[in-house]
Amino acid sequence: MSESRRPAEEYVVIRHRPGYRLRRSLILLAFSIIAAVLGYVTGMAQGGFRFSTAEESRDRLEEQVEDLREQNRKASQQLINLERGRTIDAQALNQARRAIVDLETQIASLKADLTFYKNIMAPSETSKGLQVDRFTMQQGRQDDTYGFKLVLTQIGDNKSYISGVVAVNVIGMRNKEKEVIALRDLSEDIDDLGVKFRFRYFQDIEGLLRVPDGFEPIELQVVARAEGKKSSQAERTFDWNELTEN
């Protein structure tokens, strides 16, 4: 009895093997690319700035972008081939589409980092010295909590370190009256009104903040002051709704 069934079983395995192999190879390709990119970005984030110069970082990012573009092109072509074939199932196609989206997201992220380094090394005439590059926030586990990240940069003349303090204030309304709250009073990660900084190229300041009950934030103001020979000041105001809309 078992011998009589064997040809049918072998036929089923052979019939489905092409789709299985294509799906497996595509998934392995996608995950290997994403893992490599995430490892690169994570290494940069944890190490702060491990390369000897910003030029090296810029060149490596350019190589990463070009490599991802090529691999994304190959993955896109594989997706087209899979969609044309009849041996692949809907689940594999969905996985392939998600992999393409992930690759495009990683490319966009690396391109943003590349622009960041290019601006540091080749600034415009109107943007040199200490700069408040950006302030970003992400919704926390609770509605009134946000993870924040402030990035300060030194544009152009970054042969030596720049140091000083930066203050962040949230401006809003409570009980129909204007109120200004220092970041120190909103975040347990910030101890002083002025957060000290010292860097050559850039520095990240991160933490978690909580909006108090009854307070409606309107905007966020950042004032950074450099001390010593590079004495200067940089200010920037962010719209609260724009910071929290993502």
C-alpha positions in Angstrom: 0.0 0.0 0.0 2.7 2.5 0.9 4.6 1.8 -2.3 1.5 2.6 -4.4 1.2 6.1 -2.8 4.8 7.0 -3.1 4.6 8.4 -6.8 1.7 10.7 -5.8 3.6 12.0 -2.8 6.7 12.6 -4.8 4.6 14.5 -7.4 3.2 16.9 -4.8 6.7 17.6 -3.4 8.1 18.3 -6.8 5.1 20.5 -7.8 5.5 22.8 -4.8 9.3 22.8 -4.6 9.9 25.8 -7.1 7.7 28.2 -5.1 9.2 27.1 -1.8 12.7 27.6 -3.0 11.9 31.1 -4.4 10.1 32.1 -1.2 12.9 30.9 1.0 15.7 32.6 -1.0 13.8 35.9 -1.2 13.0 35.9 2.6 16.7 35.1 3.4 17.9 37.8 1.1 15.5 40.4 2.6 16.4 39.5 6.2 20.1 39.5 5.6 20.0 42.9 4.0 17.8 44.4 6.8 20.0 42.8 9.5 23.1 44.2 7.9 21.6 47.7 7.7 20.2 47.6 11.3 23.5 46.4 12.6 25.3 49.3 10.9 22.9 51.9 12.1 22.8 50.4 15.6 26.6 50.4 15.8 26.6 54.1 14.9 24.0 54.9 17.5 25.7 53.0 20.3 29.2 54.2 19.4 28.2 57.9 18.9 30.8 58.6 16.3 33.3 55.8 16.0 35.0 56.8 12.7 38.1 58.8 12.7 36.6 61.6 10.6 33.2 62.7 9.3 34.5 62.3 5.7 35.0 58.5 6.3 31.4 58.3 7.7 30.1 60.1 4.7 32.0 57.8 2.3 30.8 54.7 4.1 27.2 55.9 4.0 27.5 56.6 0.3 28.7 53.0 -0.2 25.8 51.7 1.9 23.2 53.6 -0.1 24.6 52.4 -3.4 24.8 48.8 -2.1 21.2 48.9 -0.9 20.0 50.4 -4.1 21.5 47.5 -6.0 20.1 44.9 -3.7 16.7 46.6 -3.7 16.7 46.5 -7.5 17.5 42.7 -7.4 14.8 42.1 -4.8 12.3 44.1 -6.9 13.1 42.1 -9.9 12.6 38.9 -7.9 9.2 40.2 -6.8 8.2 40.8 -10.4 9.2 37.3 -11.3 7.3 35.8 -8.4 4.2 37.8 -9.3 4.4 36.4 -12.8 4.8 32.8 -11.6 1.9 30.6 -10.5 3.7 28.4 -8.1 4.1 31.0 -5.3 1.3 31.6 -2.8 -0.2 34.9 -1.5 1.7 34.7 1.8 5.1 34.7 0.0 4.1 37.7 -2.2 3.1 39.7 0.9 6.4 38.9 2.6 8.2 40.0 -0.5 6.3 43.2 -0.7 7.0 44.0 3.0 10.7 43.3 2.4 10.8 45.8 -0.4 9.1 48.4 1.8 11.6 47.7 4.5 14.5 48.1 2.1 13.2 51.4 0.8 12.7 52.7 4.4 16.3 51.8 5.2 17.6 53.5 2.1 15.7 56.7 3.0 17.1 56.5 6.5 20.7 56.1 5.2 20.2 59.0 2.7 19.1 61.2 5.6 22.2 60.3 7.6 24.3 60.9 4.5 22.8 64.4 4.1 23.5 65.0 7.8 27.2 64.3 7.4 27.5 66.3 4.2 26.0 69.3 5.9 28.5 69.0 8.7 31.5 68.9 6.4 30.2 71.2 3.6 28.0 73.8 5.2 26.4 76.8 3.5 27.6 80.3 4.3 24.6 81.0 6.5 24.9 77.8 8.6 28.2 77.5 10.4 29.2 76.9 14.0 26.9 75.6 16.7 23.5 74.5 15.4 20.4 73.0 16.8 20.0 70.3 14.1 16.7 68.7 15.2 14.4 67.7 18.0 12.3 64.5 17.5 9.7 62.8 19.7 7.9 59.5 19.7 4.7 58.5 21.5 5.5 56.5 24.7 3.5 53.7 26.2 1.1 56.2 27.8 -0.6 59.0 26.0 1.1 61.7 28.0 4.7 60.4 27.7 7.1 60.9 24.8 10.6 59.8 24.0 12.7 62.7 22.8 16.0 63.2 21.0 17.9 66.5 20.6 20.8 66.7 18.1 23.4 69.5 18.3 26.0 69.9 15.6 29.1 71.9 14.9 29.1 72.9 11.3 32.3 73.7 9.3 35.1 74.3 11.8 35.1 71.1 13.8 38.8 70.6 14.2 38.4 71.3 17.9 35.8 70.5 20.5 32.9 72.9 21.3 31.3 72.9 24.8 28.6 74.7 26.6 25.0 74.2 27.9 21.6 73.8 26.2 18.2 74.5 27.7 14.9 73.2 26.5 11.5 74.8 27.5 8.0 73.7 26.6 5.6 76.6 26.1 1.9 76.0 26.5 -1.4 76.9 28.2 -2.9 75.8 31.5 -6.1 77.3 33.0 -6.2 79.7 30.1 -2.8 81.2 31.0 0.5 80.9 29.3 3.0 78.7 31.0 6.7 77.8 30.4 8.0 74.5 31.8 11.7 73.5 31.7 12.5 70.1 30.3 14.1 69.3 33.7 10.6 69.5 35.2 9.1 67.1 32.6 11.9 64.5 32.4 13.6 62.4 35.0 16.5 62.0 32.6 17.4 65.7 32.8 18.8 67.0 36.1 19.7 70.7 35.3 18.1 73.6 33.6 21.1 73.7 31.2 22.3 70.3 29.9 26.1 70.3 29.4 27.5 69.3 26.0 31.0 68.8 24.5 31.6 67.4 21.0 33.4 67.9 17.8 30.8 66.9 15.2 27.5 66.3 16.9 25.9 65.1 20.2 22.6 63.4 21.0 20.6 64.2 24.1 17.8 61.6 24.7 15.3 60.8 27.4 11.6 60.5 28.2 9.3 63.4 29.1 5.8 63.5 30.6 3.2 66.2 29.9 1.5 67.2 33.2 -2.3 67.1 33.6 -4.1 70.2 32.4 -1.1 71.5 30.4 -1.5 71.9 26.7 1.9 72.3 24.9 2.1 74.7 22.0 5.8 74.8 21.1 9.2 73.7 22.2 12.1 76.1 22.4 15.8 75.1 22.4 18.6 77.5 23.3 22.2 76.3 23.1 25.1 78.4 24.3 28.8 77.6 23.5 31.5 78.8 25.9 35.1 79.7 25.6 36.8 80.6 22.3 33.9 79.3 20.3 31.4 81.4 22.3 28.1 81.5 20.3 24.4 80.9 20.7 21.9 78.8 18.6 18.2 78.9 19.1 15.3 77.0 17.4 11.6 76.7 18.1 9.5 73.6 17.2 5.8 73.4 16.8 4.5 70.8 19.3 1.8 69.4 17.0 4.4 68.8 14.2 6.7 67.0 16.7 4.0 64.6 17.9 2.0 64.0 14.7 4.1 61.0 13.6 
